[in-house]
């Protein structure tokens, strides 16, 4: 591990913008994101993103890698993780030593070989879509996004959502748990996840919808059948969506969502709050938590 002197950290700090700091702190929490995701969240053009991400990588604030793909799939985009220099800057800002900050380079870089990499990146893509939409629309805000590790700390072992979010648009607000489905699990196993959410609803007396994001129309249709026939379906509001559904230009915020008790037109994310009125008390995160 590099020994960072106060002078080194000060020199680094003056080269970082507020956007850089927010990006690095977010990346520490989300673990890994692609160049396209970071571009959507923080930059107006892909070219601007490419130049700044390269500069941050050369400073050691970020590190990047490209996963191996089958030849027929072409070249993977760059995937970014927090670098040792970035971790040192955050530790300094938080008033702790780098050794005590929880950062370990081997563990951070190890995500490149993690079997759940695609799932983590896909889940983070939902956050990136919402964050990017909110950046372009004043009446929208991703108020809260808790990644999987924070959700596990808060609600495990009862339920293990891939993320918890609070989304607001046009005066409507929806809290939800996200289940990001890559298609690798049997549908029966996916549907059984409702049992944990039903138990959490009963113990907390807080009704929070569970949104299942799947990879295609056919899998969505088959999953909906499984969910509707599961006994826990009676206790937990559910909606499903997939990448090619609804208003593609609005991303995940758009009319991509189909509640399990609704067979009509798809609904915008924020408008799910109108479909499920009177959900009662919301989840505990404060408004300024992300």
N, C-alpha and C positions, 0 to 999 in steps of 0.2 A: 504494500500500500504506500502511495506517495505521501510524503510529509509536506503538508501545505502550511507555509508560514503566513502570518497575518498580512505581510506585504504582498505575497502572491495572491491571496484571496481578495485583497483590496484592488489589485490590478485587474483581476478577473471581473470583479463586481461592476466596475465602471464601464466594462465592455458589454454588459448585459442590459437589455431593455426590460421594462416591466412585462412586456409580452413574453420575452425569453424566460423570465423567472416563473411566470404562470405556466408556461409550456413545460418547463423542467419539473416543476412541482406536480403538475398533473401527470406527467409521464412516470414519475416515481410511484404514484398511486395506482395508475392503470397498468403499469409494468411494461407494456409494449404497444406500439402503434405504427401503422404504415405511413409512408410519406403522403399518400393521398388523404388519409385521415387527418394528419396534422395540418395539411394544407387547407382542408375544409374548415377546420376549427379556428385557425389563426391567421390565414393569409388570403389576400384578394386574388392572387394568381398562383398557378403552380410554379411558374418561374421564380417568383419571389420566395416561395416556400423552399424550392430547391437550393437557392443561393444561401438563404439564412440557415437552413438545416446543415448544409455543408460547412458553413463557417462555424457553427456550434460543434459540429463533429471534430473539426480540426483543432478546436480549443480543448477538446476532451470533455466538454459539457454533455455531449451525447455520444453514444456509440451506435453503430448500425451493422446490419447483416442482411443477407438475402437467403431465404430458405431454398433448399434444393427442390425443384419441381421436375416432373416427368418431361422429357424433351417436347412432347406434343403440346404442353401447356405454356411453353415459352419461359420468360424470365420473371421471377417474382419481384415485386417492388421492394425497395429498401424498408426494413423494419427497424425502428429506433427504440433504444432503451436509454435510461439515464447513464451517463458516464461518471467516472470517479470524480472528475473535476466538478461536474454538476452536483453530485452528492455532497461534496465538500462545501460548495457554496451554500447549499440549503442548510447543511448542518451549522455553518457559521451564522447564518441568518436566524436559525432557531436556538442558537446559544448552546449547542452541544458539540462534543468532539465527533469527528467522523467515525471513529471506532465504536462510538456508543450510539450512532444514528440508526443502526440496523442495516446499513448498506454493506453488501458483500459482492464484489465484482464477479466472482465465480458463479454465484447464484443468479445474479442479474443476467450475465451472458448465457447462462445455462438455459434460459427460456428458448433460445434458438433451437435447442434439441428436445424441448418438452413436447410430449405427445399431445398436449392440449393447446398447442400454439394456435392452431386455426380457430379453435373455439374462443380463446381469449381475444384474438384479433377481431373475430366476428362480433363478439359481444361489444367490444370497444367501438366497433363501427356504428352501432346503434347510438352510442353516446356522441360520436363525432357527427352523425347526421343531424341529431337534435341540436347540438351546440352550434353547428354551422348554420342551420335554419334560423336559430335565435339571433345569431350575429347579423343576419340579413334582414330580420323583421323585428321592429321595435316592440311589437305587441306580444312577443314570445320570449320565453326564458326557460332554460334548463336550470331550475332552482337547486336541485339536488341530484347527485349521481353517486351512489355508493357501489364500488366494484365488489366482486365476489368475496374477496378476503375480508372486507369490512362487514359484509352481510353475514358471513360465517361467524364472525365474532359476535354480532348482534343477535342472530336468531338461530344459529346452529346449536344442537343437532336437529332441532325440530324441522326447520326448513332451510334449504341452501340455494337461494335464488342466485342467478348469475349476476344480477344487479338489482338495486332498488333505485327508483327515480321519482322525482316530483317535477312535473311538466306543467307549464302555464302558458296559455295563449287566449287572446281575446276575452279575458276575464274568467275563463274556465280553468280549473286546476284539477289535475289527476295525479294521485300517487299510484304507483304500480310496482309489482315485482316482475322481473323479466326472466323468462326461460328461453335461452338461445339454443335452438336445435340444429345441429349440423347434419342430421340424418343418419348418424352412426348408431343410435340406440334403438332398440325395438320400441314400437309405439306403446305397447303395454307398459313398459318401464317408464316412458315419458309420462303417461297418464297417471301412473301411481304417485308421481310427485305431488299430485293434488292432496294426497293424504296429509303430508306435512303442513301444507298451507291451511287445510281445514283445522288441523290441530292448533296451529298458530292463531287462527282466527278465534277459536274457542277460548284459548288461554289469554289472549290479549284483549279480546272483545273489540278488536279493530278490524274492520272489513277492508281488505286491500285487494284490488283486482290482480290477477295473474295473466300476463300477456305472453303468449307463445309465438316466437318468431321462427318460422320454418323456411326451408329452401325452395319450395315449389308448391304449385296448386294441388297436385295429386296428394302429396304427403299431408298438406293442410287438411284436405277433405277427409282423409283416412284418420288423421289425428282427432279431428272434430267428432267423429263417430265414437272414438274411444273415450274422449273426454265427457261426452254427453251421457254415456252409459256408466260412468264411474260414480259411485255413491257420493263422493266428496264434491261432485259438481253442484250439489244443492246448496253448498255452504260458501262457495268461493266464486265471485264473478270472474269470467274467463273471456278472453278475446284472442283471436289468432290473426296472423298476418304473414305475408311473404314478399320478397323483393319486387316481383312483377305485378303486384296487386295495386289497384287504385291509382292515385295521382303521383306518378313516379317523380315528377319534378319537385315535389315538396318533401321527398324523402320519407323518413319514418313518421314525421309530424303530420303527413297528409292522410287522405282517406284510404288507408291500407288495412284498417282493422275491422274484423267481423266478430261481434260478440257471439258467444255460443247460444244465446237465447234470441238470436236475430238472424234472419235469412234474407234480409233486404240488401240495400246498398251499403257499401263499406263506410265506415265512420272515421273522421279525423281523430287523431289521438286525444286532443283536448276535449273533443265533444263526447268522448266516452263518459265524462263526468255527467253529462246531461242524460245519457242512456241509463246510467246507474245513479239516480238521484238519492240523496239521503244515505250515503255510505257511512255517515257518522264521523267520529273523531279520526283525524288523520294520523299518519305515522309520526314518530317523535322528532325527526330532524328539524333543526332550526332553519329559518329561511336562508341564512347565509352559509349553510354548510353545503359542500359539494362532494 
